[in-house]
Amino acid sequence: MSELNDPRVFFAAERTLLAWNRTSLALMAFGFVIERFGLFMHLILRPGDAQLQRGVSFWIGLGFLLLGAAVAVSSSWQYRKVVRTLKPIEIPTGYSVNAGPLINLLVAALGLGLLGILFAGV
């Protein structure tokens, strides 16, 4: 439990959550780019192929998407653990402590949705 009685502790935790949010978004974007680049290379190298095979880049891209979603979920969980240790004086009156984790969980859900779309081949 914090003994500082300073709202800056809460805002530091929130900045950390947002930094992890950016990290999860970057991991998901990187995974999408890797997956699509593999598809692009496959089309260029074998233009007559009707059936596309899933290569290594497909699985690595999906791995990055899954890692990004996991980072978003785990950072939300970690943030909630930190906020529970704070005293009410350290959280500004009327400030929502749930907005950041909800956005992170939404990002994770959208990342998993993208993962499903890519895996299904739509």
N, C-alpha and C positions, 0 to 999 in steps of 0.2 A: 504494500500500500504506500502510496506517495505521501510524503510529509511536507511537500513544498507549498501546498495551497495556492498554486499558480496556474491559471488557465493555459499558459504556454505549454504545459505538459500535455494537455489534451490536444492542442493544435499541432504539437510535434507528432503525436500519434496519428493524427489525421493526415499530415503531410507524408508520413511514412506509408500509410494506406494508399494514398494517391500515387506515390512513387511505384508501389507494387502494382497498382492498376495499370500504369503506363508500361511497366515491364511485361505484364500479362498480355496487353494489347500488342506490344512489339513482338512477343513470341508467337502469338497467333498470326499476325501479319506475315512474319517470316515463314511460318509453316505453310501458309496459303501460297506465298510466292514460290517456295521450293516445290510444292506440289504442282502448281501450274507451269512452272518452268520445265519440270520433267515431262509434262504432257506436251508442251511446245516442242521440246527437243525430240520427243518420240514422233511427232507429226512431221518434223523436218527430215529426220533421218530415214523414216520409212513412210513415204507419202502414199504408197499403194496399199498399205495395211488397212483392212476394214475393221479388224478387231484390235482394240488397244489393250496392251498388257499393262498391268500395274507394276511399275518398277520400284527401285529402291527410293527414288525421290518421293514417290507417292507415300510410302510408309514413313519416311523421315518427316515429310510435311505434316502428316496426320499426328505424328508424335509431338511435333512442336505445337500444334493446335491443342492437343490434349494437355501438354505441359502448361501452356498459357492458361487454360481453363482451371487447372489444378492450382496454379499460383494465385489466381483471382479468388478462388474459394478459400484457400488456406490463409491468405492475407486478411480476408474478411473475418475469419474465425479468430485469428491472432489479434486483430484490432478490437473485437468484442471482448476478448480476455483482458486486454489492457484497460479498456474503458470501465470494466467492472471493478477494477482496483482503484479507480479515481474517486475522490470525495466529491460531493455535490458542488462545493465551492470552486472546484477546478473546472467544472463544465459551465460555460456561460448560460445564463437563464434564457430559456426559449430556443436554444440551439439544438437542432436535431442531430443526435448521435447515430441515427440509423440510415441517413441518406448515403453516406459513403459505402458501407457494406452492401446495401441494396443495389447500388450501381455496380459494384464489383460482382455480385451474384448474377445480375442481369448480363454483364459482359461474359461471364462464364457460361451462362445458358445459351447465349447467342453463339459463342465459340463452339459449344457442343452441337448446336444446330448446324453450324457450318461444317463441322466434322462429319455429321450424319449425311449431309447433302453431298459432300465430296466422296464419302465412302459408298453411297448409293449410286454415284456416277451420274447424278442429274445435271 
